[in-house]
Amino acid sequence: EILKTQMANIFSFRDKEEVQELQKAGAKALQSDGVVHHGPIELKEEENYVMLVGEERIRLQPHALEDPPVKNLLRAILKWMNDVLEDRRIIVRDVVEDLYDGQVLSEFIEVLTDSHFMTAGITQSAVLQKAKLKTVLGRIDKLLQIHPDDEKKWSMEAIYSKDVVSILHLMVALASYFRCKHPIPQNVKIKRIYLKQLENRLETKLFEEEITGGDYGPRAPEPTDIHKMHILQ
């Protein structure tokens, strides 16, 4: 869970002990895998899936998030996000639970683009959360030069429903565009299960989906030499 109360108190957050506690919490978050196991990732018995004839679904294979390459990718994304959000006193512990509603994602994009979203603040309303997420993803589409008709590996609906694969695709694309300083593992694939309900049985097929290693489109412009000198000063 994100320390959302600290977001509300960002301008009054000065106490040294609180800063130290925040740093400790951040270090603890970085030691985690970056995602809590959630969603139906187990396929132990076919009766766990009630599906209509002809219906198709895709799920994670059991323990797919425990594969070392996937865990390394999650850690890299987690570390990058916490570095970017450090000045806003926000700690990301779970890339799914902390990003799905668009609230922390909007803060993240604001810092990276030095801009501000004219959207609702922290809210528990699903309608307002989805509206904010849609706005943030629209800004990301413009950054990545994605046309509305282009096929994307994520969507507002998938992210809000906490689809970890969609969120990973989004974050990898952002890491490439913003030239993430933390090494992003290459050739990471995540194991998935394709399900289709036939007349008298559930058809299943195992496959792997590539998360890193492809072309992620344009990148943010490099800072000018003058800007670099200013940063060094």
C-alpha positions as CSV (number, residue, x, y, z in Angstrom):
1,E,0.0,0.0,0.0
2,I,1.2,3.5,-0.9
3,L,1.8,6.1,1.8
4,K,-0.9,8.3,0.5
5,T,-1.2,10.3,3.7
6,Q,2.3,11.5,3.1
7,M,1.3,12.8,-0.4
8,A,-1.3,15.0,1.3
9,N,1.4,16.4,3.7
10,I,4.2,16.8,1.3
11,F,4.8,20.5,2.0
12,S,4.8,20.0,5.8
13,F,7.0,16.9,5.8
14,R,10.2,18.1,7.5
15,D,10.7,16.1,10.6
16,K,14.1,14.3,10.5
17,E,12.8,11.2,12.2
18,E,10.0,10.9,9.7
19,V,12.4,11.2,6.9
20,Q,14.5,8.5,8.3
21,E,11.5,6.2,8.7
22,L,10.5,6.9,5.1
23,Q,14.0,6.0,3.9
24,K,13.9,2.8,5.9
25,A,10.5,1.9,4.4
26,G,11.9,2.6,0.9
27,A,14.8,0.3,1.5
28,K,12.4,-2.4,2.7
29,A,10.3,-1.9,-0.4
30,L,13.3,-2.3,-2.7
31,Q,14.1,-5.7,-1.0
32,S,10.7,-7.0,-2.1
33,D,9.8,-8.5,-5.5
34,G,7.9,-5.4,-6.5
35,V,4.6,-7.1,-6.8
36,V,2.3,-9.0,-4.4
37,H,0.7,-12.2,-5.7
38,H,-2.8,-11.4,-6.7
39,G,-5.3,-12.5,-9.3
40,P,-6.1,-16.0,-10.3
41,I,-2.6,-17.2,-11.2
42,E,-3.1,-20.8,-10.2
43,L,-4.8,-23.4,-12.4
44,K,-5.1,-26.4,-10.2
45,E,-8.5,-27.6,-11.1
46,E,-10.6,-26.9,-14.2
47,E,-13.7,-26.2,-12.1
48,N,-12.0,-23.1,-10.7
49,Y,-12.9,-21.5,-14.0
50,V,-16.6,-21.1,-14.8
51,M,-16.7,-20.1,-18.5
52,L,-19.3,-20.1,-21.2
53,V,-18.8,-22.3,-24.3
54,G,-16.5,-20.5,-26.7
55,E,-15.3,-18.1,-24.0
56,E,-11.5,-17.4,-24.0
57,R,-9.3,-16.1,-21.2
58,I,-5.6,-15.6,-20.6
59,R,-4.0,-16.1,-17.1
60,L,-0.5,-16.2,-15.7
61,Q,1.0,-19.6,-15.3
62,P,1.5,-20.7,-11.6
63,H,4.5,-19.0,-10.1
64,A,5.1,-16.9,-13.3
65,L,6.1,-13.9,-11.2
66,E,8.7,-15.9,-9.3
67,D,10.9,-16.5,-12.4
68,P,14.3,-14.8,-11.7
69,P,14.2,-12.6,-14.9
70,V,10.7,-11.4,-14.0
71,K,11.7,-10.7,-10.4
72,N,14.7,-8.7,-11.6
73,L,12.6,-6.7,-14.0
74,L,10.1,-5.9,-11.2
75,R,12.9,-4.8,-8.9
76,A,14.5,-2.5,-11.5
77,I,11.1,-0.8,-12.2
78,L,10.5,-0.5,-8.4
79,K,13.9,1.1,-7.8
80,W,13.4,3.5,-10.7
81,M,10.0,4.7,-9.6
82,N,11.1,5.2,-6.0
83,D,14.1,7.2,-7.1
84,V,11.9,9.4,-9.3
85,L,9.3,9.9,-6.6
86,E,11.7,10.4,-3.7
87,D,11.1,14.2,-3.5
88,R,7.4,13.7,-3.4
89,R,7.7,11.4,-0.4
90,I,5.9,8.5,-2.2
91,I,7.1,4.9,-1.8
92,V,6.0,2.3,-4.4
93,R,6.0,-1.2,-2.9
94,D,3.8,-3.1,-5.5
95,V,3.8,-2.1,-9.1
96,V,0.3,-3.4,-9.6
97,E,-1.5,-2.3,-6.4
98,D,0.2,1.1,-6.4
99,L,-0.3,1.9,-10.1
100,Y,-3.6,0.5,-11.2
101,D,-5.8,3.5,-10.2
102,G,-3.6,6.1,-11.9
103,Q,-2.9,8.2,-8.8
104,V,0.7,7.4,-8.3
105,L,1.3,6.9,-12.0
106,S,0.1,10.5,-12.5
107,E,2.6,11.7,-9.9
108,F,5.4,9.7,-11.6
109,I,4.7,11.2,-15.0
110,E,4.4,14.7,-13.6
111,V,7.9,14.4,-12.2
112,L,9.4,13.0,-15.3
113,T,7.8,15.6,-17.6
114,D,7.9,18.5,-15.2
115,S,4.2,19.1,-15.7
116,H,0.9,18.9,-13.8
117,F,-2.3,17.0,-14.5
118,M,-5.5,19.0,-14.0
119,T,-7.3,16.0,-12.5
120,A,-8.9,15.1,-9.2
121,G,-6.5,14.4,-6.3
122,I,-6.5,11.3,-4.1
123,T,-9.9,9.7,-4.5
124,Q,-11.6,6.3,-3.7
125,S,-14.2,6.8,-6.4
126,A,-13.8,4.2,-9.2
127,V,-15.2,6.7,-11.7
128,L,-12.7,9.4,-10.8
129,Q,-9.9,6.9,-10.6
130,K,-10.6,5.6,-14.1
131,A,-10.9,9.2,-15.4
132,K,-7.5,10.1,-14.0
133,L,-6.0,6.9,-15.4
134,K,-7.4,7.6,-18.8
135,T,-6.0,11.1,-18.7
136,V,-2.5,9.9,-17.7
137,L,-2.5,7.2,-20.3
138,G,-3.5,9.7,-22.9
139,R,-0.5,11.8,-22.0
140,I,1.7,8.8,-22.2
141,D,0.3,8.0,-25.7
142,K,1.4,11.4,-26.8
143,L,4.8,11.1,-25.3
144,L,5.3,7.7,-27.0
145,Q,3.7,9.0,-30.2
146,I,1.1,6.3,-30.1
147,H,-1.8,6.9,-32.5
148,P,-5.3,6.1,-31.2
149,D,-5.6,3.3,-33.9
150,D,-2.3,1.8,-33.0
151,E,-2.3,-1.6,-31.2
152,K,-0.9,-1.3,-27.7
153,K,0.1,-3.9,-25.2
154,W,-1.9,-2.2,-22.4
155,S,-5.2,-0.4,-22.0
156,M,-7.0,1.6,-19.3
157,E,-9.3,-1.4,-18.6
158,A,-6.5,-3.9,-18.3
159,I,-4.4,-1.7,-16.0
160,Y,-7.4,-0.8,-13.8
161,S,-8.2,-4.5,-13.5
162,K,-4.7,-5.0,-12.2
163,D,-3.3,-7.0,-15.1
164,V,0.4,-7.3,-14.2
165,V,1.4,-8.1,-17.8
166,S,-0.2,-4.9,-19.2
167,I,1.4,-2.8,-16.4
168,L,4.8,-4.3,-17.1
169,H,4.5,-3.5,-20.8
170,L,3.6,0.1,-19.9
171,M,6.5,0.5,-17.5
172,V,9.1,-1.0,-19.8
173,A,8.0,1.4,-22.6
174,L,8.3,4.3,-20.2
175,A,11.7,3.1,-19.0
176,S,12.9,3.0,-22.6
177,Y,11.4,6.5,-23.4
178,F,12.8,8.2,-20.3
179,R,16.2,6.4,-20.5
180,C,15.8,4.8,-17.1
181,K,19.2,4.8,-15.4
182,H,18.7,1.4,-13.9
183,P,19.5,-1.5,-16.2
184,I,16.3,-3.1,-17.5
185,P,16.8,-6.9,-18.0
186,Q,16.5,-7.9,-21.6
187,N,14.7,-10.8,-23.1
188,V,12.3,-11.2,-20.2
189,K,9.4,-13.4,-20.9
190,I,6.4,-14.2,-18.7
191,K,4.6,-17.5,-18.7
192,R,0.9,-17.4,-19.5
193,I,-2.0,-19.8,-20.0
194,Y,-4.6,-19.6,-22.8
195,L,-8.0,-21.0,-21.8
196,K,-10.9,-21.8,-24.0
197,Q,-14.1,-23.4,-22.9
198,L,-15.2,-26.1,-25.4
199,E,-18.5,-28.1,-25.3
200,N,-17.2,-30.8,-22.8
201,R,-13.8,-29.6,-21.7
202,L,-11.5,-26.7,-21.0
203,E,-8.8,-26.3,-23.5
204,T,-5.5,-25.0,-22.2
205,K,-2.3,-23.9,-23.9
206,L,0.9,-22.7,-22.3
207,F,2.9,-19.9,-23.9
208,E,5.5,-17.2,-23.1
209,E,4.9,-13.5,-23.7
210,E,7.9,-11.2,-24.4
211,I,8.1,-8.3,-22.0
212,T,11.5,-6.8,-22.8
213,G,13.7,-6.9,-25.9
214,G,11.5,-5.3,-28.5
215,D,11.4,-1.8,-30.1
216,Y,9.6,0.6,-27.8
217,G,9.5,3.6,-30.2
218,P,10.8,7.1,-29.6
219,R,12.8,8.3,-26.6
220,A,12.8,11.6,-24.7
221,P,15.3,14.1,-26.1
222,E,18.7,14.2,-24.4
223,P,19.4,17.3,-22.3
224,T,21.5,19.9,-24.1
225,D,25.2,20.4,-23.1
226,I,24.2,23.6,-21.2
227,H,21.5,21.8,-19.3
228,K,24.0,19.1,-18.4
229,M,26.4,21.7,-17.1
230,H,23.6,23.2,-15.0
231,I,22.8,19.8,-13.6
232,L,26.5,19.3,-12.6
233,Q,26.6,22.6,-10.9
